[in-house]
């Protein structure tokens, strides 16, 4: 299992993700897509 909690990501000064949390169980496929 993969677990992410409170993930923040920036591209330069632009905040792309704020406080993202994801749980991925065995055999599951998850995609985070944005523009």
N, CA, C and O atoms as a MOPAC input file, in Angstrom:
PM7 MOZYME 1SCF
protein

 N      0.84500 1    -1.18500 1     0.00000 1
 C      0.00000 1     0.00000 1     0.00000 1
 C      0.88600 1     1.24400 1     0.00000 1
 O      1.96500 1     1.26400 1     0.59400 1
 N      0.40800 1     2.26400 1    -0.67300 1
 C      1.08700 1     3.56100 1    -0.71000 1
 C      0.21000 1     4.57900 1    -0.00700 1
 O     -0.99000 1     4.65900 1    -0.26700 1
 N      0.80300 1     5.34700 1     0.87500 1
 C      0.05300 1     6.37200 1     1.61300 1
 C      0.81700 1     7.69000 1     1.55000 1
 O      1.99800 1     7.75100 1     1.89200 1
 N      0.13200 1     8.74000 1     1.11100 1
 C      0.69500 1    10.09000 1     1.09100 1
 C     -0.19200 1    10.98100 1     1.93900 1
 O     -1.41600 1    10.90400 1     1.83800 1
 N      0.39400 1    11.82100 1     2.77000 1
 C     -0.36700 1    12.71500 1     3.64600 1
 C      0.18900 1    14.12800 1     3.57300 1
 O      1.39400 1    14.34400 1     3.71100 1
 N     -0.70400 1    15.08800 1     3.35500 1
 C     -0.33500 1    16.50100 1     3.40900 1
 C      0.73200 1    16.92200 1     2.41900 1
 O      1.62000 1    17.70300 1     2.76000 1
 N      0.65700 1    16.41600 1     1.20100 1
 C      1.67900 1    16.71200 1     0.19200 1
 C      1.46100 1    18.10500 1    -0.40400 1
 O      0.35600 1    18.44600 1    -0.82600 1
 N      2.52100 1    18.89400 1    -0.43000 1
 C      2.53700 1    20.19600 1    -1.09500 1
 C      3.57500 1    20.12500 1    -2.20700 1
 O      4.62500 1    19.50400 1    -2.03900 1
 N      3.28700 1    20.75500 1    -3.33800 1
 C      4.24700 1    20.80200 1    -4.44600 1
 C      4.20300 1    22.18300 1    -5.08400 1
 O      3.14400 1    22.79600 1    -5.21700 1
 N      5.37000 1    22.64800 1    -5.46900 1
 C      5.50300 1    23.96400 1    -6.09300 1
 C      6.24200 1    23.84300 1    -7.41200 1
 O      7.12700 1    23.00100 1    -7.56000 1
 N      5.87800 1    24.68400 1    -8.37000 1
 C      6.61700 1    24.89800 1    -9.60500 1
 C      7.07400 1    26.34500 1    -9.56500 1
 O      6.32200 1    27.26100 1    -9.89700 1
 N      8.31400 1    26.53300 1    -9.15400 1
 C      8.78700 1    27.90000 1    -8.92300 1
 C      8.01200 1    28.50100 1    -7.76000 1
 O      8.02100 1    27.95100 1    -6.65900 1
 N      7.34300 1    29.62300 1    -7.99100 1
 C      6.55900 1    30.28400 1    -6.93700 1
 C      5.09600 1    29.85800 1    -6.94300 1
 O      4.32800 1    30.28800 1    -6.08400 1
 N      4.69700 1    29.01700 1    -7.90000 1
 C      3.29900 1    28.60200 1    -8.03500 1
 C      3.05500 1    27.31100 1    -7.26700 1
 O      3.74200 1    26.31200 1    -7.48200 1
 N      2.06400 1    27.33800 1    -6.36200 1
 C      1.73400 1    26.13400 1    -5.60400 1
 C      0.77500 1    25.27700 1    -6.42300 1
 O     -0.34800 1    25.68700 1    -6.71600 1
 N      1.23800 1    24.06900 1    -6.79000 1
 C      0.45200 1    23.16300 1    -7.62800 1
 C     -0.41200 1    22.22400 1    -6.79500 1
 O     -1.51700 1    21.87400 1    -7.21000 1
 N      0.07100 1    21.81200 1    -5.63200 1
 C     -0.68000 1    20.93600 1    -4.72300 1
 C     -0.64100 1    21.52600 1    -3.33000 1
 O      0.37300 1    22.08900 1    -2.91600 1
 N     -1.74400 1    21.39900 1    -2.60100 1
 C     -1.79200 1    21.89700 1    -1.22600 1
 C     -2.51100 1    20.87200 1    -0.35200 1
 O     -3.72200 1    20.68600 1    -0.46900 1
 N     -1.76000 1    20.21300 1     0.52000 1
 C     -2.34500 1    19.30800 1     1.50600 1
 C     -3.02000 1    18.07500 1     0.92900 1
 O     -4.00800 1    17.59900 1     1.48900 1
 N     -2.50900 1    17.54700 1    -0.17600 1
 C     -3.11400 1    16.37700 1    -0.82400 1
 C     -2.77300 1    15.11400 1    -0.04100 1
 O     -1.62000 1    14.89600 1     0.33200 1
 N     -3.78700 1    14.28300 1     0.20300 1
 C     -3.59700 1    12.99200 1     0.86000 1
 C     -4.21400 1    11.90000 1    -0.00800 1
 O     -5.32700 1    12.04900 1    -0.51300 1
 N     -3.47900 1    10.80000 1    -0.17500 1
 C     -3.92000 1     9.69600 1    -1.03100 1
 C     -3.56300 1     8.37500 1    -0.36200 1
 O     -2.46300 1     8.21400 1     0.16700 1
 N     -4.50200 1     7.42900 1    -0.38900 1
 C     -4.25300 1     6.04200 1     0.00700 1
 C     -4.47500 1     5.16900 1    -1.21900 1
 O     -5.53300 1     5.23200 1    -1.84500 1
 N     -3.48700 1     4.36100 1    -1.56000 1
 C     -3.60600 1     3.45600 1    -2.70200 1
 C     -3.38900 1     2.04100 1    -2.18800 1
 O     -2.32400 1     1.70700 1    -1.66900 1
 N     -4.41200 1     1.22300 1    -2.34200 1
 C     -4.33000 1    -0.15700 1    -1.88700 1
 C     -3.65300 1    -1.05500 1    -2.90500 1
 O     -3.46400 1    -0.67200 1    -4.06000 1
 N     -3.28900 1    -2.25700 1    -2.46800 1
 C     -2.64500 1    -3.22900 1    -3.34200 1
 C     -3.55200 1    -3.54100 1    -4.53200 1
 O     -4.73800 1    -3.82100 1    -4.35600 1
 N     -3.00100 1    -3.49400 1    -5.73100 1
 C     -3.75400 1    -3.78600 1    -6.94100 1
 C     -4.53800 1    -2.60900 1    -7.49600 1
 O     -5.15400 1    -2.73300 1    -8.55500 1
 N     -4.53400 1    -1.47400 1    -6.81400 1
 C     -5.24800 1    -0.28400 1    -7.28400 1
 C     -4.32700 1     0.58700 1    -8.13600 1
 O     -3.10800 1     0.59100 1    -7.96600 1
 N     -4.94100 1     1.31500 1    -9.04800 1
 C     -4.21500 1     2.27000 1    -9.88700 1
 C     -4.87200 1     3.63200 1    -9.70800 1
 O     -6.09000 1     3.76000 1    -9.82900 1
 N     -4.06000 1     4.65400 1    -9.41700 1
 C     -4.57500 1     6.00200 1    -9.18300 1
 C     -3.75800 1     6.98600 1   -10.00900 1
 O     -2.54000 1     6.84900 1   -10.12400 1
 N     -4.43100 1     7.97700 1   -10.58200 1
 C     -3.74500 1     9.03000 1   -11.33200 1
 C     -4.19700 1    10.38500 1   -10.80700 1
 O     -5.38100 1    10.59500 1   -10.54100 1
 N     -3.25900 1    11.29000 1   -10.66200 1
 C     -3.54900 1    12.67500 1   -10.29600 1
 C     -3.21400 1    13.52500 1   -11.51600 1
 O     -2.04800 1    13.68200 1   -11.87700 1
 N     -4.25100 1    14.07000 1   -12.14600 1
 C     -4.07900 1    14.78800 1   -13.40700 1
 C     -4.55000 1    16.22700 1   -13.23200 1
 O     -5.60700 1    16.47300 1   -12.65200 1
 N     -3.78300 1    17.15000 1   -13.72200 1
 C     -4.17400 1    18.55300 1   -13.62800 1
 C     -3.65200 1    19.33700 1   -14.82000 1
 O     -2.90500 1    18.82800 1   -15.65500 1
 N     -4.06800 1    20.57800 1   -14.86600 1
 C     -3.58700 1    21.42500 1   -15.96000 1
 C     -3.10500 1    22.75000 1   -15.41500 1
 O     -2.65900 1    23.60600 1   -16.17800 1

